[in-house]
Amino acid sequence: MTPPMENPHFKLNSSKGETFQKLDFISAAEESRKHINTWVAQRTEGKITDLLSPNSVDPMTCLVHVNAIYFKGNWENQFNKQHTKERLFKVSKNVEKPVQMIFKKSTFKMTYIGEIFTKILVRPYVGRELNMIIMLPDENTNLKTVEKDLVCEKFIEWTRPDLMEEEVEVSLPRFKLGESYDMEDVLRTLGVTDVFEDTRADFSAMSARRDLRLSRVMHKTFAELDFISAAEESRKHINTWVAQRTEGKITDLLSPNSVDPMTCLVHVNAIYFKGNWENQFNKQHTKERLFKVSKNVEKPVQMIFKKSTFKMTYIGEIFTKILVRPYVGRELNMIIMLPDENTNLKTVEKDLVCEKFIEWTRPDLMEEEVEVSLPRFKLGESYDMEDVLRTLGVTDVFEDTRADFSAMSARRDLRLSRVMHKTFAESSDHVTGSVNPVADGMQLHISKLRSWGNCQLTALAKDKITL
């Protein structure tokens, strides 16, 4: 038996790449087991939650190698939700139960295999790279008999690509299937034996230790069939994807009921930016100060402070001071616009067009020493972008007859029904984090070695190369 490992490891494979983590199997075996299960659950969208059973990891465990694969496909021909009805389904030879049955009348590849008295139907996913093979034995044929004859060579022959297509009516129950397998006997039958032997196992490509071997190989599968397309689950899946890629900053991009059975295509783009200021704010200078949230109202907030040299100017046309706050590398800046005390922010925003903004923030602005005070802030906003895109001339994508997504899908009936954009920005002592780093309508206080007052302003992020 392999002795306890001083620094046990946990190796993870997923579609996002391979990682290698250290876990404490010796003193925290149960916590390590739960950590691995959580990792698998996250990468299988919560479908596989308990890959490793209690007590399957103990202080003698040296190495756990886990591979997680999650697939969710769209059918080439969707089932119509309106055709789903409760019908009797035969769960055994003599027992029937009422279940929700989905229905489709269409053309499918199919055949009959007389050798096992079974019909075979091929149900393709979009793109036809992958299919679900449905096998229906005759009424008096035992399923065990079919499974016994289901070897690789015969299966390839029975499901060959040149099967004839026929128009058929298909009724299927919704189902969820889950199963666990101990794979050691299967692997040994296939000739994979050295990995289980103390003297012959070789994991040198994974670890410097020479005494590692496999003691157990567990495989767990999950399958779910809902041809209606689970709209709510799909919405949550998209929101989870966005949340993961924006470090949890945007958690509900798609609101409830924004995805329904009529939805054909959801196109999501997520951008997350977290920048370090070139001149860091000193945390020790952060203090609670009064902040003007409107003309007549002040509130105590945590204000960060910095005395330094910044590029700045005054735009008499809109009675507004502009200060450039660079990030490390100076590839990106936050542009802070502070209107005079009696200047309305709406007036400034009205004149904030691209040509003027480029002129006001040109690279040759003079540098001046100033004292900057601004509150920590978090900003979030959602936008329906259809009107904006149509104004910019992007119209075909919304039209049934003119939308063309042929580069993304083989279907010809796709169009955009809605375009949602959600932004988030956060500023603190040393970093700014944002999704699509644009914020608007915030307030802060800047002084130029003397008080300038406390007025509303607009802050934007500007890329010095591409704007």
C-alpha positions as CSV (number, residue, x, y, z in Angstrom):
1,M,0.0,0.0,0.0
2,T,1.3,3.5,-0.8
3,P,2.3,5.5,2.3
4,P,0.6,8.8,3.2
5,M,1.8,11.6,1.0
6,E,3.5,14.6,2.6
7,N,2.0,17.0,0.0
8,P,-0.9,15.2,-1.6
9,H,-2.2,16.5,-4.9
10,F,-5.5,16.7,-6.8
11,K,-5.3,16.9,-10.6
12,L,-8.2,18.3,-12.5
13,N,-9.0,18.2,-16.2
14,S,-11.9,20.1,-17.8
15,S,-12.7,21.8,-21.1
16,K,-11.1,24.9,-19.6
17,G,-7.8,23.2,-19.3
18,E,-5.8,21.2,-16.7
19,T,-5.0,22.4,-13.2
20,F,-3.0,20.9,-10.3
21,Q,-4.0,21.6,-6.8
22,K,-2.6,20.6,-3.4
23,L,-5.1,19.1,-0.9
24,D,-4.6,17.8,2.6
25,F,-5.7,14.2,2.4
26,I,-3.9,13.4,5.6
27,S,-5.6,15.7,8.1
28,A,-8.6,16.9,6.0
29,A,-9.7,14.0,3.9
30,E,-13.4,14.7,4.1
31,E,-12.9,18.4,3.3
32,S,-10.7,17.4,0.3
33,R,-13.4,15.0,-0.9
34,K,-16.1,17.8,-0.7
35,H,-13.7,20.2,-2.6
36,I,-13.3,17.7,-5.4
37,N,-17.1,17.1,-5.6
38,T,-17.7,20.8,-5.7
39,W,-15.2,21.2,-8.6
40,V,-17.0,18.5,-10.6
41,A,-20.4,20.0,-9.8
42,Q,-19.4,23.4,-11.0
43,R,-18.0,22.0,-14.3
44,T,-21.1,19.8,-15.0
45,E,-23.6,22.6,-14.3
46,G,-24.7,20.9,-11.0
47,K,-25.6,17.7,-12.8
48,I,-22.9,15.5,-11.0
49,T,-22.8,16.5,-7.4
50,D,-21.3,13.5,-5.5
51,L,-18.7,11.9,-7.7
52,L,-16.7,10.7,-4.6
53,S,-18.8,9.0,-2.0
54,P,-18.2,9.5,1.8
55,N,-15.0,7.7,3.0
56,S,-13.7,7.2,-0.5
57,V,-10.9,9.6,0.3
58,D,-8.8,8.9,3.4
59,P,-5.3,9.7,4.8
60,M,-3.7,6.9,2.6
61,T,-4.9,8.7,-0.5
62,C,-2.0,10.2,-2.6
63,L,-3.4,11.3,-5.9
64,V,-6.9,11.9,-7.2
65,H,-7.2,12.4,-10.9
66,V,-10.6,13.8,-12.0
67,N,-11.9,14.4,-15.6
68,A,-15.1,16.4,-16.1
69,I,-17.0,16.6,-19.4
70,Y,-20.3,18.5,-19.7
71,F,-22.3,18.5,-22.9
72,K,-25.6,20.4,-23.6
73,G,-26.9,20.2,-27.2
74,N,-29.7,21.7,-29.2
75,W,-31.8,19.3,-31.3
76,E,-31.8,20.0,-35.0
77,N,-35.6,19.7,-35.0
78,Q,-37.1,21.0,-31.8
79,F,-40.2,19.4,-30.2
80,N,-43.2,21.7,-29.9
81,K,-44.2,22.4,-26.3
82,Q,-47.9,22.5,-27.3
83,H,-47.8,18.9,-28.3
84,T,-46.6,17.6,-24.9
85,K,-49.3,15.7,-23.1
86,E,-49.7,13.2,-20.3
87,R,-49.8,9.7,-21.7
88,L,-49.4,6.2,-20.4
89,F,-45.9,4.9,-20.6
90,K,-44.9,1.2,-20.2
91,V,-42.2,1.0,-17.5
92,S,-42.2,-2.8,-17.6
93,K,-44.1,-5.6,-19.4
94,N,-47.1,-5.4,-17.1
95,V,-46.9,-1.9,-15.6
96,E,-47.9,1.5,-17.2
97,K,-47.6,4.9,-15.6
98,P,-48.9,8.4,-16.8
99,V,-45.9,10.6,-17.8
100,Q,-45.4,13.8,-19.8
101,M,-44.7,12.6,-23.4
102,I,-43.2,14.9,-26.0
103,F,-44.2,14.5,-29.6
104,K,-42.7,15.2,-33.1
105,K,-43.7,14.2,-36.6
106,S,-40.8,14.6,-38.9
107,T,-38.2,12.8,-41.1
108,F,-35.5,10.8,-39.3
109,K,-32.9,8.3,-40.3
110,M,-34.1,4.9,-39.0
111,T,-33.9,1.2,-39.6
112,Y,-35.0,-2.2,-38.2
113,I,-32.4,-4.7,-36.9
114,G,-34.0,-8.2,-37.3
115,E,-31.1,-9.8,-35.4
116,I,-32.2,-8.2,-32.1
117,F,-35.8,-7.4,-33.1
118,T,-35.2,-3.7,-32.5
119,K,-36.0,-0.4,-34.3
120,I,-33.3,2.3,-34.4
121,L,-33.9,6.0,-34.8
122,V,-31.2,8.7,-35.2
123,R,-32.0,12.0,-33.5
124,P,-29.4,14.6,-34.6
125,Y,-28.2,17.7,-32.8
126,V,-27.6,21.0,-34.5
127,G,-24.7,20.7,-37.0
128,R,-25.1,16.8,-37.2
129,E,-21.7,16.3,-35.5
130,L,-23.5,14.3,-32.8
131,N,-26.6,12.2,-32.6
132,M,-28.8,10.5,-30.0
133,I,-29.4,6.9,-31.0
134,I,-32.8,5.6,-29.8
135,M,-33.3,1.8,-29.8
136,L,-36.8,0.5,-29.4
137,P,-37.1,-3.4,-29.0
138,D,-40.3,-5.1,-30.1
139,E,-42.9,-5.6,-27.4
140,N,-41.9,-9.2,-26.6
141,T,-38.1,-8.6,-26.8
142,N,-36.2,-8.4,-23.5
143,L,-34.0,-5.3,-23.2
144,K,-31.3,-7.4,-21.5
145,T,-31.0,-9.4,-24.8
146,V,-30.5,-6.3,-26.8
147,E,-27.9,-5.0,-24.4
148,K,-26.0,-8.3,-24.5
149,D,-25.6,-8.0,-28.3
150,L,-24.7,-4.3,-28.2
151,V,-21.0,-4.6,-29.0
152,C,-19.0,-1.8,-30.8
153,E,-18.6,-3.5,-34.2
154,K,-22.4,-4.2,-34.5
155,F,-23.4,-0.8,-33.2
156,I,-21.2,0.9,-35.8
157,E,-22.9,-1.2,-38.5
158,W,-26.4,-0.7,-37.3
159,T,-26.0,3.1,-37.1
160,R,-24.0,3.7,-40.3
161,P,-24.4,7.1,-41.9
162,D,-26.3,5.9,-45.0
163,L,-29.5,4.9,-43.2
164,M,-32.7,5.6,-45.1
165,E,-34.8,8.6,-44.0
166,E,-38.5,8.1,-43.2
167,E,-41.3,10.2,-41.9
168,V,-42.3,9.0,-38.5
169,E,-44.2,10.1,-35.4
170,V,-42.0,10.1,-32.3
171,S,-43.3,10.1,-28.8
172,L,-40.8,10.1,-25.9
173,P,-41.0,10.7,-22.2
174,R,-38.9,13.4,-20.5
175,F,-36.2,11.7,-18.5
176,K,-33.1,12.1,-16.3
177,L,-30.6,9.3,-16.0
178,G,-27.6,9.0,-13.7
179,E,-25.3,6.1,-13.1
180,S,-21.9,5.4,-11.4
181,Y,-19.3,2.8,-12.4
182,D,-16.2,1.4,-10.9
183,M,-14.0,1.3,-14.0
184,E,-11.1,-0.9,-12.8
185,D,-12.4,-4.2,-14.3
186,V,-13.2,-2.4,-17.6
187,L,-9.8,-0.9,-17.9
188,R,-8.0,-4.2,-17.0
189,T,-10.1,-5.9,-19.6
190,L,-8.9,-3.3,-22.1
191,G,-5.3,-4.1,-21.1
192,V,-4.8,-1.0,-18.9
193,T,-3.1,-2.8,-16.0
194,D,0.2,-1.2,-15.1
195,V,-1.4,1.9,-13.5
196,F,-2.9,-0.3,-10.8
197,E,0.4,-2.0,-9.9
198,D,2.9,-0.7,-7.3
199,T,5.9,-1.8,-9.3
200,R,4.8,-0.8,-12.8
201,A,2.7,2.3,-12.4
202,D,4.4,5.4,-13.9
203,F,3.0,8.8,-13.2
204,S,6.3,10.6,-13.7
205,A,4.7,13.1,-16.1
206,M,2.3,14.2,-13.3
207,S,4.4,13.9,-10.1
208,A,8.0,13.6,-9.0
209,R,7.0,10.7,-6.8
210,R,7.7,7.2,-8.0
211,D,5.4,5.2,-5.7
212,L,2.0,6.4,-7.1
213,R,-0.6,4.0,-8.5
214,L,-4.3,4.0,-9.1
215,S,-6.4,2.4,-6.4
216,R,-9.8,3.1,-7.8
217,V,-11.3,4.7,-11.0
218,M,-14.8,6.0,-10.7
219,H,-17.0,7.1,-13.6
220,K,-20.3,8.9,-13.2
221,T,-22.7,9.9,-15.9
222,F,-25.8,12.0,-16.1
223,A,-28.2,12.5,-19.0
224,E,-31.3,14.7,-19.2
225,L,-33.8,14.8,-22.0
226,D,-36.1,17.8,-22.5
227,F,-36.8,18.4,-26.1
228,I,-39.1,21.3,-25.3
229,S,-36.0,23.2,-24.3
230,A,-35.8,24.1,-20.7
231,A,-36.1,27.9,-21.0
232,E,-35.6,28.8,-17.4
233,E,-32.7,26.4,-16.9
234,S,-31.1,27.8,-20.1
235,R,-31.5,31.3,-18.8
236,K,-29.8,30.4,-15.5
237,H,-27.0,28.6,-17.4
238,I,-26.3,31.7,-19.4
239,N,-26.3,33.9,-16.3
240,T,-24.0,31.5,-14.5
241,W,-21.6,31.6,-17.5
242,V,-21.6,35.4,-17.4
243,A,-21.1,35.5,-13.6
244,Q,-18.1,33.2,-13.8
245,R,-16.4,35.3,-16.5
246,T,-17.0,38.6,-14.7
247,E,-15.8,37.4,-11.3
248,G,-19.3,37.4,-9.9
249,K,-19.8,41.1,-10.8
250,I,-22.7,40.5,-13.2
251,T,-25.0,37.8,-11.9
252,D,-28.4,38.3,-13.6
253,L,-27.8,39.5,-17.2
254,L,-31.0,37.8,-18.4
255,S,-34.0,38.5,-16.2
256,P,-36.8,35.9,-15.5
257,N,-39.0,35.1,-18.5
258,S,-36.5,36.8,-20.9
259,V,-35.9,33.3,-22.5
260,D,-38.8,31.2,-23.6
261,P,-39.6,28.2,-25.8
262,M,-39.7,30.5,-28.9
263,T,-36.1,31.7,-28.3
264,C,-33.8,30.5,-31.1
265,L,-30.5,32.2,-30.4
266,V,-28.9,33.9,-27.4
267,H,-25.6,35.7,-28.2
268,V,-23.7,36.8,-25.0
269,N,-20.4,38.7,-24.8
270,A,-18.7,39.2,-21.5
271,I,-15.8,41.5,-20.8
272,Y,-14.2,41.9,-17.4
273,F,-11.6,44.5,-16.7
274,K,-9.7,45.1,-13.4
275,G,-7.1,47.8,-13.5
276,N,-4.4,49.1,-11.2
277,W,-4.0,52.8,-10.9
278,E,-0.6,54.1,-12.0
279,N,-0.5,56.2,-8.8
280,Q,-2.1,54.2,-6.0
281,F,-4.3,55.8,-3.4
282,N,-2.9,55.4,0.1
283,K,-5.3,53.4,2.1
284,Q,-4.3,55.3,5.3
285,H,-5.6,58.5,3.8
286,T,-9.1,57.1,3.2
287,K,-11.5,58.7,5.7
288,E,-15.2,59.4,6.2
289,R,-16.1,62.7,4.8
290,L,-19.3,64.5,3.8
291,F,-20.3,63.9,0.1
292,K,-22.8,65.9,-1.8
293,V,-25.3,63.5,-3.4
294,S,-27.5,66.3,-4.6
295,K,-27.5,70.1,-4.5
296,N,-29.0,70.3,-1.0
297,V,-28.1,66.8,0.5
298,E,-24.8,65.6,1.9
299,K,-24.0,62.2,3.3
300,P,-21.0,60.7,5.1
301,V,-19.0,58.3,2.9
302,Q,-15.6,56.7,2.7
303,M,-13.5,59.1,0.6
304,I,-10.1,58.1,-0.9
305,F,-7.4,60.8,-1.3
306,K,-4.4,61.5,-3.5
307,K,-2.1,64.5,-3.9
308,S,-0.2,64.1,-7.2
309,T,0.4,65.4,-10.7
310,F,-2.3,64.7,-13.3
311,K,-3.2,65.8,-16.8
312,M,-6.1,68.2,-16.6
313,T,-7.9,71.1,-18.3
314,Y,-11.0,73.3,-18.0
315,I,-13.6,73.3,-20.8
316,G,-15.3,76.7,-20.8
317,E,-17.9,75.6,-23.3
318,I,-19.5,73.3,-20.7
319,F,-18.0,74.9,-17.5
320,T,-16.3,71.6,-16.6
321,K,-13.0,70.6,-15.3
322,I,-11.4,67.4,-16.8
323,L,-8.9,65.2,-15.0
324,V,-7.1,62.1,-16.5
325,R,-6.5,59.2,-14.1
326,P,-4.2,56.7,-15.8
327,Y,-3.9,53.0,-15.2
328,V,-0.6,51.1,-15.1
329,G,1.0,51.2,-18.6
330,R,-1.1,54.3,-19.6
331,E,-2.9,52.3,-22.2
332,L,-6.2,53.1,-20.5
333,N,-7.3,56.1,-18.5
334,M,-10.3,57.1,-16.4
335,I,-11.6,60.5,-17.5
336,I,-13.1,62.4,-14.6
337,M,-15.4,65.4,-15.6
338,L,-16.3,67.8,-12.8
339,P,-18.9,70.5,-13.7
340,D,-18.9,73.8,-11.9
341,E,-21.1,74.0,-8.9
342,N,-24.0,75.7,-10.7
343,T,-23.7,73.6,-13.9
344,N,-26.2,70.8,-14.4
345,L,-24.8,67.4,-15.2
346,K,-27.5,66.8,-17.8
347,T,-26.2,69.8,-19.7
348,V,-22.7,68.4,-19.8
349,E,-23.9,64.9,-20.9
350,K,-26.0,66.5,-23.7
351,D,-22.8,68.1,-25.2
352,L,-20.7,64.9,-24.7
353,V,-20.4,63.8,-28.3
354,C,-17.5,61.7,-29.6
355,E,-15.7,64.5,-31.6
356,K,-15.7,66.9,-28.7
357,F,-14.7,64.3,-26.2
358,I,-11.6,63.4,-28.3
359,E,-10.6,67.1,-28.5
360,W,-11.2,67.7,-24.8
361,T,-9.1,64.7,-23.7
362,R,-6.3,65.0,-26.3
363,P,-2.9,63.5,-25.2
364,D,-1.1,66.9,-24.9
365,L,-3.0,68.1,-21.9
366,M,-0.9,70.0,-19.4
367,E,0.0,68.3,-16.1
368,E,-0.8,70.0,-12.8
369,E,-0.4,69.1,-9.1
370,V,-3.8,68.5,-7.6
371,E,-5.4,67.0,-4.5
372,V,-8.1,64.4,-5.5
373,S,-10.8,63.1,-3.2
374,L,-13.4,60.7,-4.4
375,P,-15.7,58.2,-2.9
376,R,-15.4,54.5,-3.2
377,F,-18.2,53.5,-5.6
378,K,-20.0,50.7,-7.3
379,L,-22.1,51.3,-10.4
380,G,-24.3,48.9,-12.3
381,E,-26.7,49.6,-15.2
382,S,-28.7,47.6,-17.8
383,Y,-29.5,48.7,-21.3
384,D,-31.7,47.4,-24.1
385,M,-29.5,48.0,-27.1
386,E,-31.9,47.5,-30.0
387,D,-32.7,51.2,-30.5
388,V,-29.0,52.1,-30.2
389,L,-28.0,49.5,-32.8
390,R,-30.8,50.4,-35.2
391,T,-29.7,54.1,-34.9
392,L,-26.2,53.0,-35.9
393,G,-27.6,51.2,-39.0
394,V,-27.5,47.6,-37.5
395,T,-31.0,46.6,-38.6
396,D,-30.8,43.3,-40.7
397,V,-30.0,41.2,-37.6
398,F,-33.5,41.9,-36.2
399,E,-35.4,41.1,-39.4
400,D,-36.8,37.6,-40.2
401,T,-36.1,37.9,-43.9
402,R,-32.7,39.6,-43.8
403,A,-30.9,38.3,-40.7
404,D,-27.9,36.1,-41.6
405,F,-26.2,34.0,-38.9
406,S,-24.9,31.4,-41.4
407,A,-21.4,31.7,-39.9
408,M,-22.7,30.6,-36.5
409,S,-25.4,28.1,-37.4
410,A,-26.8,26.0,-40.2
411,R,-30.3,27.3,-39.5
412,R,-31.7,30.0,-41.7
413,D,-34.5,31.2,-39.4
414,L,-32.4,32.9,-36.7
415,R,-32.7,36.6,-35.9
416,L,-32.0,38.8,-32.8
417,S,-35.1,39.5,-30.8
418,R,-33.4,41.5,-28.0
419,V,-29.9,42.8,-27.2
420,M,-29.1,43.3,-23.5
421,H,-26.0,45.1,-22.3
422,K,-25.2,45.2,-18.6
423,T,-22.2,47.1,-17.1
424,F,-20.6,47.1,-13.7
425,A,-17.9,49.4,-12.4
426,E,-16.2,49.5,-9.0
427,S,-13.5,51.9,-7.7
428,S,-11.4,51.5,-4.5
429,D,-8.1,52.6,-3.1
430,H,-5.9,50.7,-5.5
431,V,-7.9,49.1,-8.3
432,T,-10.9,49.7,-10.5
433,G,-12.8,46.7,-11.7
434,S,-15.4,46.9,-14.5
435,V,-17.3,45.0,-17.1
436,N,-17.1,47.0,-20.3
437,P,-15.3,49.7,-18.3
438,V,-17.7,52.6,-18.7
439,A,-19.5,54.3,-15.9
440,D,-21.7,57.3,-15.9
441,G,-23.5,59.6,-13.6
442,M,-21.3,59.3,-10.5
443,Q,-20.2,62.0,-8.2
444,L,-16.9,62.9,-6.5
445,H,-14.8,65.8,-5.2
446,I,-11.6,67.2,-6.6
447,S,-9.6,70.1,-5.2
448,K,-6.6,71.9,-6.8
449,L,-4.7,72.7,-3.6
450,R,-7.9,74.5,-2.6
451,S,-11.5,73.6,-2.4
452,W,-13.4,73.3,-5.7
453,G,-16.7,72.3,-4.1
454,N,-18.6,69.0,-4.4
455,C,-20.5,68.5,-7.6
456,Q,-21.9,65.8,-9.8
457,L,-19.6,64.5,-12.6
458,T,-19.3,61.9,-15.3
459,A,-16.4,59.4,-15.4
460,L,-15.5,57.3,-18.5
461,A,-12.8,54.9,-19.4
462,K,-10.7,55.8,-22.5
463,D,-8.4,53.6,-24.5
464,K,-5.6,55.9,-25.7
465,I,-5.2,53.8,-28.9
466,T,-8.7,52.9,-30.1
467,L,-11.1,55.0,-27.9
